[in-house]
Amino acid sequence: MTVAFEQINHKVVSTAVAPGREVLARRGAMLAYTGDVGFSPVHTGPGGIGGLAGRAVAGEHVSMMVAQGSGTVYYGFAGLYVTIIELDGSAPLSVEADRLVAHDAALQSTVVFLGEGGGLRGMVRGAVSGQGLFTTQLHGVGSVAVMSHGGTIALPVRSGEPTTVDPQAYVGHVGNVEAKVSLNASWRDAVGRGSGEAVQLKMSGSGTVYVQASEQKIR
């Protein structure tokens, strides 16, 4: 069985927890719960939990808690906006670990080094975006709740039609999408609020990229 999240408002989601339907969430994201639900820290284990061991090694670690039992749990974090992303198993979600609020514990979690696929450009992307050189990928069928400043928009990425994103506004992407660093005159220059070149992310391939309504980082 997969776990589904329900949007309560822009900043809170809920989910039903049951035997075989456990939920992983970052420490401090649980706001309230009803029923007989227990919470314990996650270190390693089967299924989606196993990938967490690699996060600590890779510097992509965020302390996580698993919710088990029977009941409903409400999640949110620091008053930030929360977006639900549904994965159908056809493609992974790539997202920085510090943007994860909660996800289906059955999802497989791996850590990807940005430099492996794109060489130096991948490492530059991590450096300029302030998101580190590693990113988390979630694979499988299930729901994921991610946080952002001001909410997100989902932009399609189509073959032959790249979508350009400010690195600070990038939240994550789903699908067969490649992100390349591009140095171009910033759109800020056109309105007189900056000078020089700006680093942008050109997303190509096929999928969806999620962009937040702010350039502010998650802290």
Secondary structure, DSSP 8 states (H G I E B T S, - for coil): ----EEEEETTEEEEEEBTTB-EEEETT-EEEEEEEEEEEE----SGGGGGHHHHHHHT----EEEEEEEEEEEE--TT-EEEEEEEESSS-EEE-GGGEEEEETTSEEEEEEHHHHHHHHHHHHHHHHTS-SEEEEEESEEEEEEEESS-EEEEEEBTTB-EEE-TTTEEEEEEEEEEEEEEEE-HHHHTTS--SEEEEEEEEEEEEEEEESS-----
